[in-house]
Amino acid sequence: MFFSLFLTFILIFALSSVLMAAETLSILSTSDVHQYLVPYDYMEDQVDETIGFSKIYTLIEEERNNNPNTLLLDNGDLIQGSLIGLYEYQIEPITEGETQTIIKAYNHAGYDAATIGNHELQDYSLDYLEKAMAGADFPFLSANIMLAENEDEFYTDPYTIITKNINGKDLRIGVVGFVPPQSMRWGKDHLEGNVVIKDIMEQAEEVIPELAQQTDIVVVLSHSGISDAPVDSYDARENASYYIAQMDEVDALITGHHHGTFPDDYADLEGVNAEEATIFGVPTVMPGSWGSALGIIDLEIAENKGSWEVVGHQVRHRVVDEDVESHPEIEEIAQDVHENVIEYVRTPIGDTERDITSYLARVMDSSVTQIINDAQLWWAEDEFAEGEYSDLPILSAAAPFRAGREDADYFTEVMAGGVTIGDVTDIYIYDNQIRVMHLNGEQIIEWLERSAENFNRIDPDSESTQELLNPEFSAYNFDVIDGIEYEIDVTNEVGERIVNAEYQGEALNEDMEFLVVTNDYRAGGGGDFPPAVEEDPVYAPSGVVNREIIMDYIEVQGTINPAPDYNWSISSFDPAGEVTFRSHPEAMDYIEEYEIPNISFIETDENGMGVYRLDVSNLDN
């Protein structure tokens, strides 16, 4: 009896010793900052108190003051995105020996490491990334970008080992980074012949165990979203964080690429514990985008007989809002380029007689996709007036980039009147380059079938209210193709929705050939559109930017009126219940001004989005 009590006492004492030795390591993280240095939206040309790295730095300082044991990491997509990125790459390019303003800010903040995101690779030349890497006081990591001339050699360090001294004991922290392999296609012009990008899981299974053998803790910077699709699927290969979390060696996971937050957007996935903020037990954070939040993983660690163990955790998001101060030190670093970009975006280029908004762009033809397609067709008709493809009909594909993905304010809004460069960036937010595909009629239908996944399937016999739009589908993948006519039957299953697709009154078929104007993201397989995954573009002029084509078109026209031509529509049907969709809460003003039928306002939901009823029985009107 006495011996049992003695053993129990010894065990309690041993456990207490471990607990008494527990310390907190706070892993601070950002992702998808996209050169939003200060709280300013250059597309809207106005202050935005919910974004900006200058505000994030205020939070970083507060965390460091609360805990000396911190690590500061970035999860990629930092040097491109806001117009600061474009300005420093193309308008007033940084020169040899200079580096991007965001890198100067990150150096000042004292980052420990960053991973390379897809937008570091796909939009600008590798020289621009290498200027960032040369100017950074911290390493850029990637364990799946390899040299083209030797695919066994890494383009940059796959990982770094950071040693922190905690209470006189060294803690070795391994940090490794990954980027979607599809970046190779998205940035083909910049990358081909220079690097190759291997599958994330292939490299993770090789590199992470190697890193774990050298360290006490492994932290993964996964510039990759979260998907539970089959591991070898296109979606999971792009968004591999779900499978990384299933590796035993991983102690903390920082994700991004989706511009979302974890666990909020992924709580229903198997293996996700929303309360604990884990995927298969691994503490995980996804800290939004544009400097909208600081992600924090607090690891409770204990040293036991010369090795460290993770004994607990807490995951936090510190959200940026009007109560978070914009740090004056970052504002000073950003001041010159910020002022120059504001002057640039206010440059007038023409006028529009019509509001250009994306309020209805996911439910019917709209002015925002119309202006993009008008400009792309205008460019292509001149570009292909002569030569090999001059006899082929030209089509154009465009998507509404800002159509409510983030919140009720995330819509394109260019009102009638003067149009500036900033307005065009609101219409076309990405630095995509023009691409032209050579496809047949059947491939066009395949393209549109993928686009039609924008909609939920509506059961016409259901008496309950049904939501029209698929919340998991990104608006930037809802391509509208101009130059043909077609309908989308939302009562059909995925893959069987495109009906009455015609070119000049004749049904689309395999014998018809077309040129399709699109962008490098789509032509490189972005969005998993079958024709673009299977085919390469036939024309890929270097440096010709979709957004600049729109600017040129408006400047030449002087005054535009991009009224939708309604070349596509949802097929009419008689539902037993109501069909609704969500959009901007003030879209009804636009609907009434332009006398758009079949839509009525119901209410504003808890997220501030307007809820609208669509009369699907009379869409031919």
C-alpha positions as CSV (number, residue, x, y, z in Angstrom):
1,M,0.0,0.0,0.0
2,F,2.8,2.4,1.0
3,F,4.8,1.5,-2.1
4,S,1.7,2.3,-4.4
5,L,1.3,5.6,-2.7
6,F,5.0,6.3,-3.1
7,L,4.8,5.5,-6.9
8,T,1.7,7.7,-7.2
9,F,3.5,10.6,-5.5
10,I,6.6,10.2,-7.7
11,L,4.3,10.2,-10.9
12,I,2.5,13.3,-9.7
13,F,5.7,15.0,-9.0
14,A,7.2,14.1,-12.4
15,L,4.1,15.4,-14.2
16,S,4.1,18.5,-12.1
17,S,7.7,19.2,-13.0
18,V,6.8,19.0,-16.7
19,L,3.8,21.3,-16.3
20,M,5.9,23.8,-14.2
21,A,8.4,23.9,-17.1
22,A,5.7,24.6,-19.7
23,E,6.3,27.8,-21.7
24,T,4.3,29.5,-24.4
25,L,5.7,29.9,-27.9
26,S,3.5,32.4,-29.9
27,I,3.7,31.8,-33.6
28,L,2.5,35.0,-35.3
29,S,1.5,34.8,-38.9
30,T,0.3,36.8,-41.9
31,S,-0.8,35.5,-45.3
32,D,-1.9,37.0,-48.6
33,V,-1.0,40.5,-47.6
34,H,-0.6,41.4,-51.3
35,Q,1.3,44.7,-50.7
36,Y,-1.6,46.3,-48.7
37,L,0.9,48.2,-46.5
38,V,-1.6,50.7,-45.1
39,P,-5.3,50.8,-44.5
40,Y,-6.2,52.0,-47.9
41,D,-8.2,50.4,-50.8
42,Y,-6.7,51.7,-54.0
43,M,-9.5,50.2,-56.1
44,E,-12.1,52.2,-54.1
45,D,-9.6,55.1,-53.6
46,Q,-10.5,55.4,-50.0
47,V,-9.4,54.5,-46.5
48,D,-10.3,51.0,-45.3
49,E,-9.8,50.5,-41.6
50,T,-10.2,46.7,-41.8
51,I,-6.9,46.1,-43.7
52,G,-3.3,47.1,-43.8
53,F,0.1,45.8,-42.6
54,S,0.7,49.0,-40.7
55,K,-2.2,47.9,-38.4
56,I,-0.9,44.3,-38.2
57,Y,2.5,45.6,-37.0
58,T,0.7,47.3,-34.1
59,L,-0.7,43.9,-33.1
60,I,2.7,42.2,-33.6
61,E,4.2,44.7,-31.1
62,E,1.5,44.0,-28.6
63,E,2.0,40.3,-28.8
64,R,5.7,40.7,-28.4
65,N,5.2,42.8,-25.3
66,N,3.0,40.1,-23.8
67,N,5.4,37.2,-24.6
68,P,9.1,37.4,-25.4
69,N,8.9,33.9,-27.0
70,T,7.5,34.7,-30.4
71,L,8.1,33.7,-34.0
72,L,6.9,35.9,-36.9
73,L,6.2,34.2,-40.2
74,D,4.5,35.1,-43.5
75,N,2.7,32.6,-45.7
76,G,3.3,34.1,-49.1
77,D,1.6,36.4,-51.7
78,L,3.1,39.5,-50.3
79,I,4.9,41.3,-53.1
80,Q,2.0,41.4,-55.6
81,G,-1.7,42.4,-55.3
82,S,-2.5,46.0,-54.5
83,L,-1.5,48.6,-57.0
84,I,1.7,49.2,-55.0
85,G,2.9,45.9,-56.5
86,L,2.1,46.9,-60.1
87,Y,3.5,50.4,-59.5
88,E,6.9,49.0,-58.3
89,Y,7.0,46.4,-61.1
90,Q,5.8,48.3,-64.1
91,I,4.9,52.0,-63.6
92,E,8.0,53.1,-61.7
93,P,10.0,49.8,-61.6
94,I,12.4,49.2,-58.8
95,T,16.0,48.9,-60.1
96,E,18.9,46.5,-59.5
97,G,19.8,46.7,-55.8
98,E,16.4,48.0,-54.7
99,T,13.7,46.0,-53.1
100,Q,9.9,46.3,-52.7
101,T,8.4,48.5,-50.0
102,I,6.7,45.6,-48.4
103,I,10.1,43.9,-47.9
104,K,11.4,47.0,-46.2
105,A,8.4,46.9,-43.9
106,Y,8.8,43.2,-43.2
107,N,12.5,43.8,-42.4
108,H,11.5,46.5,-40.0
109,A,9.0,44.2,-38.4
110,G,11.6,41.5,-37.9
111,Y,10.1,38.5,-39.8
112,D,11.8,35.2,-39.2
113,A,10.8,33.5,-42.5
114,A,8.3,33.6,-45.4
115,T,7.2,31.1,-47.9
116,I,6.8,31.8,-51.7
117,G,3.2,32.1,-52.8
118,N,1.7,31.6,-56.2
119,H,1.5,35.3,-56.9
120,E,5.2,35.7,-56.3
121,L,5.6,33.4,-59.3
122,Q,2.8,33.9,-61.8
123,D,2.3,37.6,-62.3
124,Y,5.7,39.1,-62.6
125,S,9.2,37.9,-63.8
126,L,11.4,35.9,-61.5
127,D,13.7,38.9,-61.4
128,Y,11.1,40.7,-59.3
129,L,10.9,37.9,-56.8
130,E,14.6,37.7,-56.6
131,K,14.9,41.4,-55.8
132,A,12.6,40.6,-52.9
133,M,14.7,37.7,-51.8
134,A,17.9,39.7,-52.1
135,G,16.5,42.6,-50.1
136,A,14.9,40.5,-47.3
137,D,16.6,40.0,-43.9
138,F,14.7,36.7,-43.6
139,P,14.7,33.6,-45.8
140,F,12.1,32.9,-48.5
141,L,11.3,29.2,-48.4
142,S,9.8,26.6,-50.7
143,A,10.3,22.8,-50.5
144,N,8.6,22.1,-53.9
145,I,10.1,24.6,-56.3
146,M,13.1,23.0,-58.0
147,L,15.6,24.2,-60.6
148,A,14.7,23.2,-64.2
149,E,18.2,22.3,-65.0
150,N,18.4,19.9,-62.0
151,E,15.1,18.9,-60.5
152,D,16.8,17.5,-57.5
153,E,18.1,21.0,-56.5
154,F,15.9,23.4,-54.7
155,Y,15.3,26.9,-56.2
156,T,15.6,28.4,-52.6
157,D,16.0,26.9,-49.2
158,P,13.2,24.3,-48.6
159,Y,13.3,25.0,-44.8
160,T,15.0,26.9,-42.1
161,I,15.8,26.0,-38.5
162,I,15.4,28.8,-36.0
163,T,16.8,28.4,-32.5
164,K,15.1,30.1,-29.6
165,N,16.6,30.2,-26.1
166,I,13.9,29.7,-23.6
167,N,14.9,29.7,-19.9
168,G,18.4,28.8,-20.9
169,K,17.3,25.9,-23.1
170,D,17.5,25.8,-26.9
171,L,14.3,25.2,-28.8
172,R,14.9,24.2,-32.4
173,I,12.0,25.2,-34.6
174,G,11.8,23.9,-38.2
175,V,9.9,26.0,-40.7
176,V,9.1,24.6,-44.2
177,G,7.1,26.1,-47.0
178,F,5.0,24.9,-50.0
179,V,3.2,26.5,-53.0
180,P,0.5,25.0,-55.3
181,P,2.1,23.1,-58.2
182,Q,-0.4,24.6,-60.6
183,S,1.6,27.9,-60.3
184,M,3.8,26.3,-62.9
185,R,1.0,26.6,-65.5
186,W,-0.4,29.9,-64.1
187,G,3.1,31.5,-64.5
188,K,4.3,29.5,-67.4
189,D,5.9,32.4,-69.3
190,H,8.0,33.4,-66.3
191,L,8.8,30.0,-65.0
192,E,9.3,27.6,-67.9
193,G,13.0,26.7,-68.4
194,N,13.8,28.3,-65.0
195,V,12.1,26.1,-62.4
196,V,9.7,23.2,-62.0
197,I,7.2,22.9,-59.2
198,K,6.5,19.5,-57.8
199,D,3.4,18.2,-56.0
200,I,3.1,19.4,-52.4
201,M,2.5,16.0,-50.8
202,E,5.2,14.3,-52.8
203,Q,7.7,16.8,-51.4
204,A,6.2,17.1,-47.9
205,E,6.5,13.3,-47.3
206,E,10.2,13.6,-48.2
207,V,11.2,16.9,-46.6
208,I,9.1,17.1,-43.4
209,P,10.4,13.9,-41.8
210,E,13.9,15.0,-42.6
211,L,13.3,18.4,-40.9
212,A,11.6,16.7,-37.9
213,Q,14.8,14.7,-37.2
214,Q,16.8,17.9,-36.8
215,T,14.3,19.9,-34.7
216,D,12.0,19.9,-31.7
217,I,9.0,21.5,-33.5
218,V,7.9,21.6,-37.1
219,V,5.8,24.5,-38.4
220,V,4.5,24.3,-42.0
221,L,3.9,27.4,-44.1
222,S,1.4,26.1,-46.6
223,H,0.5,28.6,-49.2
224,S,-2.3,26.2,-50.1
225,G,-5.9,26.1,-49.2
226,I,-7.9,23.3,-47.4
227,S,-9.7,20.7,-49.4
228,D,-10.9,17.2,-48.6
229,A,-11.1,16.1,-52.2
230,P,-9.1,13.0,-53.2
231,V,-5.5,13.6,-52.5
232,D,-4.5,13.2,-56.2
233,S,-7.3,15.5,-57.5
234,Y,-6.6,18.9,-59.0
235,D,-8.4,20.6,-56.1
236,A,-6.4,18.8,-53.4
237,R,-3.1,19.2,-55.2
238,E,-3.7,23.0,-55.1
239,N,-5.2,23.0,-51.6
240,A,-3.1,20.4,-49.8
241,S,-3.2,21.7,-46.2
242,Y,-5.8,19.1,-45.3
243,Y,-3.3,16.3,-46.1
244,I,-0.3,18.0,-44.7
245,A,-2.1,18.1,-41.3
246,Q,-2.3,14.3,-41.4
247,M,1.5,14.0,-41.1
248,D,2.6,13.0,-37.6
249,E,5.6,15.3,-37.7
250,V,3.6,18.5,-38.1
251,D,3.2,20.5,-34.9
252,A,1.6,23.7,-36.3
253,L,0.1,24.6,-39.7
254,I,-0.3,28.0,-41.2
255,T,-2.5,28.0,-44.4
256,G,-3.6,30.7,-46.8
257,H,-4.2,31.1,-50.6
258,H,-8.0,31.0,-50.0
259,H,-8.1,34.4,-48.4
260,G,-10.4,32.9,-45.7
261,T,-10.2,32.2,-42.0
262,F,-9.9,28.9,-40.2
263,P,-11.8,27.3,-38.7
264,D,-14.8,29.5,-39.7
265,D,-14.9,28.5,-43.4
266,Y,-14.0,24.8,-42.9
267,A,-15.8,23.7,-39.7
268,D,-17.8,21.0,-41.5
269,L,-14.9,19.1,-42.9
270,E,-14.1,15.6,-41.4
271,G,-11.1,15.9,-39.1
272,V,-11.7,19.6,-38.3
273,N,-12.2,20.4,-34.7
274,A,-13.6,24.0,-34.8
275,E,-13.5,24.5,-31.1
276,E,-9.9,23.5,-30.8
277,A,-9.0,25.0,-34.3
278,T,-7.2,21.8,-35.4
279,I,-7.1,19.6,-38.5
280,F,-6.5,16.0,-37.4
281,G,-5.2,17.4,-34.1
282,V,-2.8,19.9,-35.6
283,P,-3.3,23.5,-34.5
284,T,-4.1,25.5,-37.7
285,V,-4.6,29.1,-38.6
286,M,-5.6,30.9,-41.8
287,P,-5.2,34.7,-41.2
288,G,-7.3,36.2,-43.9
289,S,-5.8,38.5,-46.5
290,W,-4.7,42.1,-47.2
291,G,-3.6,42.5,-43.6
292,S,-7.1,41.9,-42.2
293,A,-5.9,39.7,-39.3
294,L,-2.9,38.5,-37.4
295,G,-3.0,34.7,-37.0
296,I,-1.6,33.3,-33.7
297,I,-0.8,29.8,-32.6
298,D,0.2,29.7,-29.0
299,L,2.0,26.4,-28.4
300,E,2.4,25.3,-24.8
301,I,5.8,23.5,-24.8
302,A,7.6,21.7,-22.0
303,E,11.2,20.6,-21.8
304,N,11.6,17.0,-20.5
305,K,14.9,15.2,-20.3
306,G,16.6,17.3,-23.0
307,S,13.7,17.4,-25.5
308,W,10.7,19.6,-26.0
309,E,7.1,18.5,-26.3
310,V,3.9,20.3,-27.3
311,V,1.6,19.8,-24.3
312,G,-1.2,22.2,-25.3
313,H,-2.2,25.0,-27.7
314,Q,-4.5,27.9,-28.4
315,V,-5.3,29.4,-31.8
316,R,-6.3,33.1,-32.1
317,H,-7.2,35.6,-34.8
318,R,-6.6,39.2,-34.0
319,V,-8.8,41.0,-36.5
320,V,-8.0,44.4,-37.8
321,D,-10.7,47.1,-37.3
322,E,-11.0,50.8,-36.7
323,D,-9.8,50.3,-33.1
324,V,-6.4,49.1,-34.2
325,E,-3.9,51.9,-34.7
326,S,-2.0,52.2,-38.0
327,H,1.6,52.0,-36.9
328,P,3.5,55.3,-37.7
329,E,6.8,53.5,-38.4
330,I,5.2,51.4,-41.2
331,E,3.3,54.4,-42.5
332,E,6.6,56.3,-42.8
333,I,8.2,53.4,-44.8
334,A,5.2,53.3,-47.1
335,Q,4.5,57.1,-47.4
336,D,6.2,57.8,-50.8
337,V,4.9,54.9,-52.7
338,H,1.5,55.2,-51.1
339,E,1.2,58.8,-52.3
340,N,2.5,58.0,-55.8
341,V,0.0,55.2,-56.2
342,I,-3.0,57.4,-55.1
343,E,-1.9,60.0,-57.8
344,Y,-1.7,57.2,-60.3
345,V,-5.1,55.6,-59.6
346,R,-6.8,59.0,-60.0
347,T,-5.6,59.4,-63.6
348,P,-8.8,59.9,-65.7
349,I,-9.1,57.8,-68.9
350,G,-12.7,58.3,-70.1
351,D,-16.4,58.3,-69.2
352,T,-19.2,55.7,-68.8
353,E,-22.8,56.4,-69.4
354,R,-23.8,53.4,-67.3
355,D,-23.1,52.1,-63.8
356,I,-20.7,49.2,-64.0
357,T,-21.4,46.9,-61.0
358,S,-21.2,43.3,-60.2
359,Y,-24.4,43.2,-58.1
360,L,-26.1,40.8,-60.4
361,A,-23.1,39.3,-62.2
362,R,-23.6,35.8,-60.7
363,V,-27.3,35.6,-61.7
364,M,-27.5,37.3,-65.1
365,D,-25.4,39.1,-67.7
366,S,-23.9,42.3,-66.3
367,S,-22.1,45.4,-67.2
368,V,-18.9,44.4,-65.4
369,T,-18.3,41.3,-67.5
370,Q,-19.6,43.1,-70.6
371,I,-17.0,45.8,-70.4
372,I,-14.2,43.2,-70.0
373,N,-15.5,41.2,-73.0
374,D,-16.1,44.3,-75.1
375,A,-12.5,45.3,-74.6
376,Q,-11.0,41.9,-75.1
377,L,-12.9,41.4,-78.3
378,W,-11.9,44.9,-79.5
379,W,-8.2,43.9,-78.9
380,A,-8.5,40.5,-80.5
381,E,-10.3,41.6,-83.7
382,D,-7.4,43.9,-84.4
383,E,-4.8,41.4,-83.3
384,F,-6.1,38.6,-85.5
385,A,-7.2,40.7,-88.5
386,E,-4.5,38.9,-90.5
387,G,-2.6,35.6,-90.2
388,E,-3.2,31.9,-89.4
389,Y,-6.4,32.4,-87.3
390,S,-7.9,35.4,-89.1
391,D,-10.8,33.3,-90.5
392,L,-11.9,32.0,-87.1
393,P,-14.7,33.5,-85.0
394,I,-13.5,35.2,-81.8
395,L,-15.1,34.7,-78.4
396,S,-14.2,36.3,-75.1
397,A,-14.4,34.9,-71.6
398,A,-14.7,37.2,-68.5
399,A,-15.6,36.7,-64.8
400,P,-16.8,39.1,-62.1
401,F,-13.9,39.3,-59.7
402,R,-15.5,41.3,-56.9
403,A,-18.9,39.8,-56.4
404,G,-19.5,39.4,-52.7
405,R,-16.9,36.8,-51.8
406,E,-15.5,38.7,-48.8
407,D,-18.5,40.5,-47.5
408,A,-21.4,42.9,-48.5
409,D,-18.9,45.5,-49.6
410,Y,-16.9,43.3,-51.9
411,F,-18.5,44.3,-55.2
412,T,-17.3,46.2,-58.2
413,E,-18.9,49.7,-58.2
414,V,-18.0,52.1,-60.9
415,M,-20.8,54.6,-61.2
416,A,-21.8,56.6,-64.3
417,G,-19.4,59.5,-65.0
418,G,-15.7,59.8,-65.2
419,V,-13.6,56.6,-65.3
420,T,-10.1,56.5,-63.7
421,I,-7.3,54.0,-63.7
422,G,-8.4,53.0,-60.2
423,D,-11.9,52.3,-61.5
424,V,-10.5,49.8,-64.0
425,T,-8.7,48.0,-61.2
426,D,-12.0,47.7,-59.4
427,I,-13.4,46.0,-62.6
428,Y,-10.3,43.8,-63.2
429,I,-8.4,43.4,-59.9
430,Y,-5.6,41.0,-61.0
431,D,-2.5,41.5,-63.0
432,N,-3.4,38.8,-65.5
433,Q,-1.9,38.7,-69.0
434,I,-3.9,38.0,-72.1
435,R,-4.1,34.5,-73.5
436,V,-5.9,33.1,-76.5
437,M,-7.2,29.5,-76.8
438,H,-8.1,27.6,-80.0
439,L,-11.1,25.4,-79.1
440,N,-14.0,23.6,-80.7
441,G,-17.7,24.0,-79.9
442,E,-17.8,21.0,-77.5
443,Q,-14.9,22.3,-75.6
444,I,-16.7,25.7,-75.2
445,I,-19.7,23.8,-73.6
446,E,-17.3,22.0,-71.3
447,W,-15.9,25.3,-70.3
448,L,-19.3,26.7,-69.6
449,E,-20.4,23.6,-67.6
450,R,-17.5,24.2,-65.2
451,S,-18.7,27.8,-64.9
452,A,-22.2,26.7,-64.3
453,E,-21.1,25.1,-61.0
454,N,-21.7,28.7,-59.8
455,F,-25.2,27.6,-59.1
456,N,-26.8,25.1,-56.7
457,R,-29.1,22.5,-58.2
458,I,-32.7,23.8,-57.8
459,D,-35.3,21.1,-57.3
460,P,-38.4,22.5,-59.1
461,D,-40.7,20.3,-57.0
462,S,-39.5,21.5,-53.6
463,E,-41.8,23.9,-51.8
464,S,-39.1,25.2,-49.6
465,T,-37.0,28.3,-50.3
466,Q,-33.8,27.3,-52.3
467,E,-30.6,29.3,-52.5
468,L,-29.5,29.8,-56.1
469,L,-25.8,30.5,-55.7
470,N,-23.2,27.9,-54.6
471,P,-21.4,29.5,-51.6
472,E,-18.3,27.4,-52.2
473,F,-17.9,28.6,-55.8
474,S,-15.6,31.6,-56.3
475,A,-17.0,34.4,-58.4
476,Y,-13.7,34.8,-60.3
477,N,-14.4,31.3,-61.8
478,F,-17.8,32.3,-63.1
479,D,-16.8,32.9,-66.7
480,V,-19.3,34.5,-69.1
481,I,-18.4,33.8,-72.8
482,D,-19.4,36.5,-75.2
483,G,-19.9,35.9,-78.9
484,I,-22.3,33.0,-78.5
485,E,-25.8,32.5,-77.0
486,Y,-26.6,29.9,-74.3
487,E,-28.8,29.1,-71.3
488,I,-28.0,27.5,-67.9
489,D,-30.6,25.0,-66.7
490,V,-30.1,25.1,-62.9
491,T,-32.6,22.2,-62.4
492,N,-30.1,19.8,-64.0
493,E,-27.1,18.2,-62.3
494,V,-23.6,19.5,-62.6
495,G,-22.2,18.8,-66.1
496,E,-25.6,18.8,-67.8
497,R,-26.6,22.4,-67.4
498,I,-25.7,24.2,-70.6
499,V,-28.6,24.1,-73.1
500,N,-29.4,25.9,-76.3
501,A,-25.8,26.9,-76.9
502,E,-25.5,28.4,-80.3
503,Y,-23.3,30.4,-82.6
504,Q,-25.2,32.6,-85.1
505,G,-28.2,30.3,-84.7
506,E,-26.4,27.0,-85.1
507,A,-25.9,24.6,-82.2
508,L,-22.3,24.4,-80.9
509,N,-20.6,21.2,-82.0
510,E,-17.2,19.6,-82.3
511,D,-16.7,20.8,-85.9
512,M,-16.9,24.5,-85.0
513,E,-13.6,26.2,-84.3
514,F,-13.1,29.3,-82.2
515,L,-10.5,31.6,-80.7
516,V,-11.3,32.3,-77.1
517,V,-9.7,35.3,-75.4
518,T,-9.0,34.8,-71.7
519,N,-6.2,35.3,-69.2
520,D,-3.1,33.4,-68.1
521,Y,-4.7,32.1,-65.0
522,R,-7.5,30.4,-66.8
523,A,-5.4,29.3,-69.8
524,G,-2.9,27.8,-67.3
525,G,-5.6,25.6,-65.8
526,G,-6.7,27.9,-63.0
527,G,-10.2,27.0,-61.8
528,D,-9.9,23.5,-63.3
529,F,-11.7,24.2,-66.5
530,P,-11.2,21.1,-68.6
531,P,-10.3,22.6,-72.0
532,A,-7.7,24.9,-70.4
533,V,-6.2,22.0,-68.3
534,E,-5.9,19.9,-71.4
535,E,-4.9,22.5,-74.0
536,D,-2.2,25.2,-74.2
537,P,-3.0,28.7,-75.5
538,V,-2.1,29.3,-79.2
539,Y,-1.2,32.9,-78.5
540,A,0.5,34.2,-75.4
541,P,2.0,37.6,-76.0
542,S,4.4,38.6,-73.2
543,G,3.5,41.6,-71.1
544,V,0.0,42.2,-72.6
545,V,-2.1,42.8,-69.5
546,N,-5.9,42.3,-69.6
547,R,-6.5,45.3,-67.4
548,E,-4.4,47.5,-69.6
549,I,-6.5,46.4,-72.7
550,I,-9.6,47.7,-70.9
551,M,-7.8,51.0,-70.2
552,D,-6.8,51.3,-73.8
553,Y,-10.3,50.5,-75.0
554,I,-11.9,53.1,-72.8
555,E,-9.3,55.7,-73.8
556,V,-9.9,55.1,-77.5
557,Q,-13.7,55.0,-77.1
558,G,-13.8,58.1,-74.9
559,T,-17.2,57.4,-73.7
560,I,-18.6,53.8,-73.1
561,N,-22.0,52.3,-72.4
562,P,-21.4,48.6,-71.5
563,A,-25.1,47.6,-71.4
564,P,-25.3,43.8,-71.0
565,D,-26.2,42.1,-74.3
566,Y,-27.9,39.2,-72.4
567,N,-26.3,36.6,-74.6
568,W,-26.8,34.1,-71.7
569,S,-29.5,33.5,-69.1
570,I,-30.9,31.0,-66.6
571,S,-33.5,28.8,-68.3
572,S,-37.0,29.6,-67.1
573,F,-39.0,27.0,-65.1
574,D,-41.9,26.9,-62.6
575,P,-40.7,26.1,-59.1
576,A,-43.0,24.9,-56.3
577,G,-41.1,27.2,-53.9
578,E,-39.1,30.4,-53.9
579,V,-35.6,30.8,-55.4
580,T,-33.3,33.4,-53.7
581,F,-29.9,34.8,-53.9
582,R,-27.6,37.1,-52.0
583,S,-26.0,40.3,-53.2
584,H,-25.2,43.9,-52.3
585,P,-27.8,45.2,-49.8
586,E,-28.5,48.3,-52.0
587,A,-28.7,46.4,-55.3
588,M,-32.4,47.2,-55.5
589,D,-31.6,50.8,-56.4
590,Y,-29.6,49.6,-59.4
591,I,-32.3,47.1,-60.3
592,E,-35.0,49.8,-60.3
593,E,-32.9,52.4,-62.2
594,Y,-32.2,50.0,-65.0
595,E,-35.7,48.4,-64.9
596,I,-34.4,44.9,-64.4
597,P,-37.4,42.6,-64.1
598,N,-38.0,39.4,-62.0
599,I,-36.1,40.5,-58.9
600,S,-37.5,41.6,-55.5
601,F,-35.9,42.5,-52.2
602,I,-36.7,40.3,-49.2
603,E,-34.4,41.3,-46.3
604,T,-30.8,42.0,-45.2
605,D,-29.3,38.9,-43.6
606,E,-27.1,38.7,-40.4
607,N,-23.9,39.2,-42.5
608,G,-25.2,42.4,-44.1
609,M,-25.9,40.8,-47.4
610,G,-29.2,41.6,-49.2
611,V,-31.5,38.6,-49.8
612,Y,-33.4,38.7,-53.1
613,R,-36.2,36.7,-54.7
614,L,-35.7,35.7,-58.3
615,D,-38.8,34.9,-60.4
616,V,-37.3,32.1,-62.4
617,S,-40.6,31.4,-64.2
618,N,-40.3,34.4,-66.5
619,L,-36.6,34.9,-67.2
620,D,-37.2,35.3,-70.9
621,N,-38.7,38.6,-70.2
